[in-house]
């Protein structure tokens, strides 16, 4: 049994049925279901009760008439009960488990109505638009105050219709396409029984043309004259291969109330073609429905596999097994979705949609992969771009994770903000935008989510608000998209190109717990680092040197000829470090301030490291709010590194302080490029110990065939990692700490590996509520959340409402609502 079905079974015991009559255990008899020749349950969800018990129940409940049926629950079943009604097996029942609990009974109903779903499928079956317009005018004239309320809430009253409980035929006389109807004492159906007897039935959800089912109404005196009579119900056949209730969008007999229509303007629906002669349009439509369901797609694929095995079997026994398996899958397929019945019935006479996919079995499960099926439209990304994943190089040949912190690189033209920690990043047309999310010194509170400035950098143009520290890019780079060229367990490499379909021009590698970003270029390209000086117009008010400080190293060719970084347009000037000459390493500090408060709102320290022997130079900027430095022309790396021979390489390292000692430590570690990262784990059940091992395999950032990597990488460990370091872990802990960060203190460790070990104490998805007082308090909290975010008319309702634009955000929305419902149900 699946988790979802187990959950549903548990909820059966929490429905709002009311206790009505207690029976002795001896009054309850289990009887078999009526089965079709091919094994279908024809009485799913419906048992029998003797008339005396029903009369006693009616007297006890004060019902005016004795009903012919009821919807309810009996202990673990829903009297004479069928196997299909027993949802939870229980031991010998207690008296309270022999109590009939009533949820609903068939009563005189009002005329039904056509919702938007019904209008669409009826239209697909040939009902003209003029008929619906006529029905709308009739409704407006006959029903005072009625007005159509738009497609979402459409409800067109239809006098010659009723929603009726469906029951299986107790006489066994009805043929598969016949129905016995009683719509109320005030509804005369004699003309219907004497004439053509055509009735159309629909049940939500109705999504395909074959969800419109036509029956022939007949009169059965045995039911009409029964004591009590069969009133306010529709009785369907138990003959044939499949229960007619299942034709109605997969329904059954445990309380379903489809809409039955005998209005001749609706019953004139065009017949469906025979399975072997499906129209190409309908076949394509239903085929797409198949592919849009993971379950159906899997079943469809399994059918293909077993059918192929049957065709290529080496002996009769193998062929028989494969054929039976394929037939069984078709049967499961039919039960899974009524809307695919016609396509399934035509599998033997029509070729299925071509699917350029491969089927792989893994353990007890399986998966399919490959190109999209024929006939399926192009996919689309969230930003309106092509649905093709943004992959190239090594990544194009790997299975791609779509739920990782960097996955927006795959399905977005550039990326959403990414938070690998301790840095925050976003890919843009101009390169990789970098910031350090931190608690603002201007905030009195510390270490709460509300006080962190994540600086998500939604825009990075010349008119932005400066919510970033720097950009790693190239001169004039305006890349049409950012591609993923490779990834390992916790790093990813992004690629930028100068034109669509062109060669790679810039690559940057970054990862979780990685305080350094490793970048390299194609030949003839120069790495540009754009430093944010948005607030430098206020630098003269700051005693600490303004928003940009150059405190280590020197640059050549400054914009105005002065011996340090400068931006004359913004009034910014960073003097040369005394006695410093242009070299491969710079130490800079970038601060954010506001006109109303000259104190820094954030402060980020970086080391800019080029290949040994190179130096940095300043170049012109397109914006008055930026200072741009670049690696000097002609300074390239050797073969054997992560980038092409003849290209450039540079590392941007986030420092914890503006310390020369720390900068020199990071400059030395910049040589170790993380070629591969991997994590392995083991669980020792007797001790409940989980051991994880993290490994970095490094190559030399600056190239050099055969050159060994002499430095070890620097890694920033999360709190849950440094707290549970294994005693025998390798590497060396430094005194450097990124604090505070959104994930707490991140401690810097030098080494190519480390291990953690902790005790697994189990997981509880949700604690049950044990006290009424607590339950009331939780209800108040849930209701407050609902009123603020979900209730109609609230300011946040439009934002929090489930979005169907894509599976990622739509899934998050559904998950949030599910958790709220789970809490509310307690």
N, C-alpha and C positions, 0 to 999 in steps of 0.2 A: 504493500500500500504506500502511495506517495505521501510526502509530508503534507501537501495541500489537501489531499483527501482525508488524511487523519485529522487535520485541523477542522475540516468541514464536519466530520463525524462528531467531534467533540462539541461543535457549536449546535448540533441538533439537540443537545441536552440543555441549551440555553435559549431556545426560541420562546416566544411569548404565548405558548399554548396554555390553556387554563384547565386545572384538574376538574373532571366532571363526574366520573363514575368509577368506582372500584370494583374489580372483578375477582373472583376466586381463580387461583392459578389453573384449576382444572377446566375453567371455561375458555382457556386459550389453547388453540390447536394450531400447530404448524403444518402447512400444506405446501406441496410443490407448486412452482410457477408453471404457467402454460408456456410451452416451448415450441418454437417453429422447427420445421424439419432440419434447418441448418444450424440450430442451436441458439437462436435469438430468444431473449426473454420477452414474451408477448404481454405480460401482466406486470411489468416493472413498476413497483411502488404501490400496488393496489391489492388489498385482501378483501375478505367478506365478513359481514357481521349479520347475525340472525335478526329478523324483524323485531322480535321481542326485546332484544337488547337495545335496538335503536329507539323503540317506543319508550322504554324506561329512561333512556338518556334524554329524549325529548321532554318527557314529563319533568324530570329533575332540573332541566335547564330552562323550562318555561317556554319552549318553542311552540309557536302556533300550529305548525305542521310537522309531521314526522319526515325528516329528510331521507333521501335515498342514499346519501353518501356524506362523509365528513372528512376533513383534513385534520390530522392530529398526530398524536404520539402515544405509544403504549410501551412503557418500559424501554427495552432495547429495540423495539420495533416502532414502526410508525403507528382476537379475537380470533377468527381464523386468519392467520397471517401468513404471508408468503416469504420464502427465503430471501427474495430481493428486498424485503422491507426491513430485515434485521441488519441494522447498521453497526451495532456494537454488541458483541457477544458478552453475556453476563452469566454468572452462576445461577443456582436456583433462585427465582425472583422473590423479593420481599413483597409484602402487601402493597406498599406504595409504588412498586414497580409493575403492578397489575392495574394501575389506574389509567383510565382513558383520559387523555388530555386533549381538549378540542381547540383547534386553531381557527377553523372556518367551516361553514356548511354551505351547500348550494342554496341560493336565495333568488327571489325575483330581481333580476338585474335591469339596469337601464341600457338603452341602445349604446353600442360601442362607438369607437371613433378611429379615424385613420391618422396615424402619426406620420412623420416625414419618412421613416424607413418603409412603411407600408406603401406610401405613395410612390416611392422610387421603384420598389420591386414590382408593383402592379403596373407601373408605366413600362417597365422592361418586359412585361407579359402582354403588352398591346393595348392597355387601357389608355385612351387618348386624353390629352390635356383638357379638352373641352368637357369631359366627364367630371374631372376634379373641379373645374371652374363652376360647373352646374351645381355640384355638391356644396361648394362654398357659398354660393348664392342662396341655396335652400337653407343652409344652416343659419345664415344671417337673417333670413326672413322668419324662420320657425323658432329660433332660440333667441329670446330677448337678451340683448347685451353681448351676444357672442361676436367675437372678432378674431380673425386669424392673427396669431402672435409671432409670425416669422417661422422659419424652417426649424429652428431648434426646439420650439415649443408648439409646433403645429399639432392640432387636434381637430379634425373635421368630423362632426357628429354624423352618424349613419344610422337612420331609423331601422332599416332592415338588417340588423346585426346584433349580436350579443357576445359577451365574453362568458364562456361556459366551462365548468369543470369537465375534464375528459375522463372517461371510465372505460375499462376493457369490457367487451361484450360478455355477459354471463351466460347467454344462450348459445354462443358459438355459431350463430346463424349468419351474422353479417359477413358479407364478402369484403375483401381488402379495401375496395374503393367506396364502401358504403358507410353511412353514418346515421344513427338515430338521434334526432334533436328534440328537445323540449325547451323552448325559450321563454316560457311563462304562460299562465292561463289566459292572459289577454292577447297572446300572439297566436293567430290562426295559421298553422303551417299545412293545413289539409291540401291547399292548392299546390304547395310545394311537393307533398308526398304523391299527389295524383298526377302531377305534370312531369317535367324533366328532372326535378329533384336536385338541380345543380346548386352546390354550396361551395364557397371558397373559404379556406381557413388559413390564418397566419398567426405566427407567434414570435415574440421578440426573443433574440435579435433576428430580424429578417434582412439578409444582406445580399442574397443571390436570387435570380429569377425562379429557381426551383424551390425556394422557400414558400412560394405560393402554391398551396395544395388544393386540388379540386376533388370534392366528394359528391356522391349521389345520395341524397337524403331518402330514407325509406322509413316506413312505419312498422314497428314491431309491437303487436298487441300485448305480447308477454311482458314487455317493459312498461307500456302505457297503463296496463291494468294490474300491474304488480302492486302488492301491499307491503310497504308504501310504494307509490308509483315513482317511476324515474322522471323527476321534474327538475328543470333548470340545469340540465346536464347534456353533454354530447357523448354518445356511446360509440366506440370504435371497434373495429374487427380484431379478432385474435387469430384470424387465418392469415396465410401468406408467409413470406420469409422474414418480414421485418415489422415491428409494431408501428402502426400508423402514427402514434404519438411522436415517435422518433423522426418522422418526416417533417414535423413542425419544429424546425431548428433544434433538433436533438432533444425534444421533450420526453416526459414520461407521465405516469399516472399518480404522482404523489401530491397533486394539488395544482398542476398547470391549468391555466385558463386561457386558451387561445381565443382569438376573435373569429367567430363564424359569421359569414356574410351570405345572404340570399338575395341581395339586390341584383337584378338582372343586368344592370349597367356595369357591375363588377364581375359577376359570374361568367361573363363572356370573354374571360381571359383566353389568350391564344394558347393552344396546347404546346407543351414542350416536345421537341423532336425526339425520336427514338434514340437510345444511346449510340447506336452505330452511325447515326446520321447527324451528329451534333454540328451546328453551324461553327465555322472557324472562329467567329467573334466570341461565341459563348465558350468554346473550348479554351480559347486564349484567356478569357476573363476568369474562368474557374481555375485554369492552370496557374494564373498569377496568385489566386487565393491560396492555392496549395503551397507555393513557394514562400509566401509571406508568413507562414506559420512554421516555427522551428520543429514542432512535433510532426506536422504533416510532411514537411520536407524530409525529415529523418525517415519516416515510414515509407515515403515514396522512394527514397534512395535504397532502403533495405529491400523493397519489392524488386527494384531493378537488379540488385545484386543477386538475389535468389533466382530471379527469372533467367539471368545470364548463366548462373550455375546449372540450372535445369537444362538449358540449351546445350551446354558444353560438358554434360555429365559423362563419365567414363563407363558407367554401368547403370542398370535399371534401378537398383536400390538407391544409388546416389541421386538419380533423376527424380525418383518418387519423393525422396526427402526434400529436395529443393523445391519441387512443385508444390508439395503440401505447405512448406514454409511460405512460399510466395502467396498462396491462396489464403493462408492464415493472416498474413500482413494486410491483404486487401480487406479481410473481414474487420480487423482492428481499425483500419483506415476508415471504413464506413461508419463504425461506431464513433470514431473520433470527430468526424465532421460530416454532417448530413449534406452540406453544400457541395461536397466533392463526389457524391454518389454517381452522377452521370459520367464523370470522367473515369471513375474507377470501373464502372460497368463497361466502358468502351476500351479498356486496356487491351483486350484481345483483338479488337478490330481497328484500333487506331494507334499510331506510334505516339508515345509520350513526348512531351517537350524535350528537345535536346539539351542536355546538361553537361557542359565540359568540366566535370568535377571528378575528383578521385575519392573513393571511399576507403577509410582506414579504420580497422578495429584496434582498440586499445583496451586491454584487459576485458572488463565486462561491458565497456561502452564503445562508442564509435563516433567518428566525426567525418564531415565532408568538407572539401575545400576545392577551390577552382574559380573559373570565370563565372559571371552571372549567367543564368539560364537564358536561352533564346526567348524573345518576346517580353522580357522584363525591361522596363524603362531604365534610363540612366539614374544612378543614385545622385544625391546632391549633398554638399556639405552645409554646415550651419551658416557659413558666411556667404552662401549663394554660389560658391565656386564649384568646380567639378567634383563629383563624388570619388574620383580616383585618388587613392592615398598618395600623399606627398612623400614618396620613397625613392631612393636611388642607391647605387653602389651595393655594398654588402647587405644593407637592410632590406633591399628589394627581394632578396632570396630567403629571408627569415620570416617565421611567424611573428606577427607584430602585435604586441600588447596594446589594447585599446583602453585600458583602465589605469595606466600609469600616470605619474605626475607630469610627464612630458608628452602624453598622447595627443594633445591638441596640435602638436607639430605634424601629426599624421593626417588629421582630417580638416585642419584649418589652413588657409593660404599662408599664414605665418605662424602665429600661435596665440593662445590665451596667456595671461600671466602665469609663470611657472615658479614654484617655490621649492627648490631643491635643498635649501638651508645650508649654510647660513645666508646665502644670497637669494635674491628674488630676481627673476629674469623674464624677458619677453622678446621673442623674435620679431623683427620688423623688416620692412623693405630696405632700410639702411644698415642693418646688421643686428647685433645682439645688444639689447639694452639691459643695463646692470644697475642694481641698487641693493642696499643693505637694510632690510626691515628691522627697525629697532624701536625701543621705547624712547619717546621724545624727552630730552632733558627738561623741556619746559613744562611737562606734565608732572603734577604733584604725585599722582598715583603711579604705581609701578607694577609691572608684570601682570596686568589684566588684559584680556583680548581687546578691550575698548581703547587702550592707550597705545597700542602698537601702530606705527605708521608703516603699513605694508608697501605703500608707494607702488601701486600696481602698474603705473606707467601706461595708461590706456592710449596715450598719444605721445609721440616723440618728435613732432615737427617743430619748426622754428617758433611757433606761437604757443607752444605748450606751457604748462605751469611749472616746469622744472622738477617734476617728481621722479627723478632718477639721478644717478651719480655719473655714469659714463656710458658711452656706446662704443662697441668694438666693430669696426667696419672697414670699408675701403673708400678711396676717393670717388665721390659721385655715385656711390652704390645705390641703385634703386631696383632691387631684385623683384621679379614678378612673384616669387614664392620662396619659402624656406623649406628645404627637403631634409628628411632624416637619411643620413648616409650610413650610419652604423649605430649600434647600441650594445651594451653589455648589461650585467645584472643591475648596476645602479648608475651607469653613465650613459650619455647619448651624444652623438656627434651630428651637428646641424650643418647644412651646406647652403650657401648662397651663390646664385649665378647672375651674371650681368644681363642675360636675356633668356626668354623661354626656350628650352631645348638646348641652350648653350652648355659649355663646360663649366665645371665648378671653379669658383674664383676664391672663396673664403670658406674655411671650416673652423668650427669652434666645438670643443668637447667640454662638457660640464656634467656634474652629477651630485647625488645626495651626499651630504657631509663633505663636499669637496670645496674648500675655500679658494681654489684656483680654477681659472678658465684658460684652457690651452687652445691657442688659435694658430692656424697656418694658412698660407695663401698659395695660389698658383704662381707660376713664373710671371715675372714682370709686374706683379701686383705689390703694393705697399700697404702694410697694416696701419690703419688710422685709429687712434683712440680719441674720441670726442669727450672732453671734460665739461661738465655742466657748470656754467657760471651765471645762471639765470639771475641770482640775487647779488651779483657783484656790484650793481649800482649803489648798494648800501655798504660796501666794504669799508668806505672811509669812516663809518661810524663804529667799526669793530676794532677793539684793541687786540684781538687775537689774529689779525692778519687778513681778515676778509673771508670770503666764501671759498677761496681756492688758495692752498698753501703748497709750495714746492719746498720740501724740507730735506730731500736727499737727491743728490745728483744734479745734473744741469742739462739743458737742451741747447741745440744750435739753431741759428737762423730764426730768431724770434721775430714776431710780426712787425715790431717797430724798431728793431735793432738793439733793444735794451738787453742786458745780460740775464734775463730771466723770463719766465712765462708772463705773457701780458695779453690784454684785450683792450686796446685803446678806446674802442667804441663803448665799452661798458665801464670804463674807468677802473679796470682791474689791473693789478700789477703784483706779481709774485717775484721778489728779488732772488737773484742767484744765491745758491748756498755758497758760503765763503770757501774759496780755493777749489771749488768743484769744477770739473771739466766734463763736457758732454760724454756720456757713457751708456752702457747697456741697461742700467737700472735707475729708475726714478722712484721717489717716495712722495706721494701727494695726499693731501687731505681736502675733502670736499664737504662744505657745510651748507646747510639750508637755513635761511633766515627769512623774516617777513618785515615789511616796512614798519609795522606797528610795534614790533618787538625785536630788537637787535640781537637778542640772544640766539645762538644756534638752535634750530629745531631738530636737527640731526647732524651727525658728524661721522663721516666714513673715511677710513684710511686705506690706501692701496699702494701696492708695489707694482710697477710696470717693468717687466723683465723681457729684454730682447736677447737674441743669441749673443754669446761672448764675442767681443770684438766689434759689435755694432754700437751705434749711438742713436739717441732720439733727437728729433728736430721738430721745431714748431712750423706749422703751415697755416695758410689762411683758412678761415671758417666762413661758411655761408650764413651764419647767424651771429648777431651781436651778443648772444647769450651763451657762446661756446668757445672753448679754447681747444684746438686740435693739435695733437702731436702725432708723429709718425716715425716708423723705423726708416733710417736713411736708405736712399736708393742704392741698389747694388749690393746690399748686405743680405746675403741669402744663406740658406742652410744646405748641408750636404745630403747626399742620398742616405737611406737607411733610417730616416726619421718618419714620423707619422704623415708628413706632408711631401709634396713633390720636390725633387731636387731642383734647386734654383729658386724656390719660393722663399717666403719669409716666415718666421715663427716668432711668437711672443706669448707671454703668460701674464695675465692680470690676477694678482693675489689680493684677497681681502685680509687686512691686518687687524689685530685687536686694538693696537695703540700705534701712535706715531713714534715708533722706537726703531733706532738704527740697528740694534742687535736683532730684533725680530725681523726686520726687513732683510737682513743678510741671511737669516735662517731660511726664509721663504725663497729668496733669490737662488740659493743653492739647491733647494728642493724642486725648483721649477724645471730642472733637467729631467726629472722622472715623469714621463708622460704615461698616464694610465691606459695602456694598450688594451687591457682586459680586466674586468672586475667580476668576481664570482662569490656567491655565498652558498655554503652547504650546511646542513643541520642534521642532527640525530636526536632521537628521543629514547631515553632509557626508562621503560615502563615501571620496573620495580622501584626505582628511586624517584620517578616523575621528573627527571632532569632533562632539560632541553639544552643542547649544546649547539652553538652556531659558530661557524668559522668564516671570516671575511678575508678575501685575498685580492691583492692588486698585483697584476703582472705589468711591469713597467718597461718601456723602451726609451731610448735617448731622444729627448725633445728636439735637440739641435742636429740630429742625424749623425752620420759618421759610420761607415761600414765597419762592423766588428767592434765598434767602440762600446765599452761596458758602461752601464749606468752606475755611477759612483754614489749618487744621492738616493735617499729614500723619500717616498711621498709623505706629505702631511695630510692627515685626515681629521675632520671635526666630528667627534662622536656625540651622538644624541645622549640624553640623560639615561634612557633605558639601556644604553650600551655601556657607558663608562661606569654606571653603578654595578653592573653585573659582569665585569671583566673576569675572565677565567684566571686563576692564579698562575697558570703556566703560559699565559698569552705572551706573544712576542712583541717587540717594539719598545718604544720609550715614550713615557708621558712627559709632556712639556708643561710649563706653567701658564700657557696661553689659554684664555677662555673667551669665547664670544658670549657676552651677557649684557643685558638680557636679550633673548631672542623669543620669537613666538613659541618655540619648542623648549624653553628653559635654557639652562647653561649648556653650551656645546664646547667640549674640551678638546684641545688639539693634541694629537698623538702622532709621533713620527715612527714610521714603519710600514712595511708592505703587507702586513696582516695583523689581525687581532681576533680574539675569540671571546665569546660570552657564554655564561652558563647560569641558568636560573631554574627554580622549581615551578613546574606547571601545576596550578591549583584548580584547574577547571574553569569553565566559563558558564555564566548564567545570563541568558539574553535579557531577562526581565525578572525583577523580584515580584512575587505575588503580594497583594495588599492583604493584611491580616486584621486590620482594625477599621471599624466603620468611620471613626473620626478621621483617620488618615485618608480613607476612600473619599469622604466628603471634601477634604482639602484638595486632593488630587483632581476631583471632578471640577472644583472651582478653577483650578489652574488650567485644566484642559479647555474648559468653556471659555475662559479668558483668552486663551490662545486662538481658539476657533473664532471668537467674535472679532479679534484683531486681524486675523489673516484670511479666514475663509468665508465669513458671513457676507452675504450679498450687500454691496454698497460700501464695504469697508475700504479704506484707502489702499490696503495691501492685497485685497482680494484678487485683483487682476494679475499681480505678480506671483502670488502663491498658488494660483489655480494651476492644475496640471497642464504642462505644455507637451504637445505631441510633435514638436518640431524635430526631435531626434531622440534616439534611445538613451543617450547619456543623461541629458537634463530631464527628459521625461521620466526616466527611471529614478532619478533622485527625487523628483516631485512625488511620485507614487510611493517611494520608500518613506518619505517624510509623513505623508498622509497615513500610511499603514501604521507607523509607530504611534501616531497620535490616536488612531482608532484603537490600537491595541491597549493603550493606556486608558482610553475612555471606557472600554468594555469592562475594565476592572472596577 
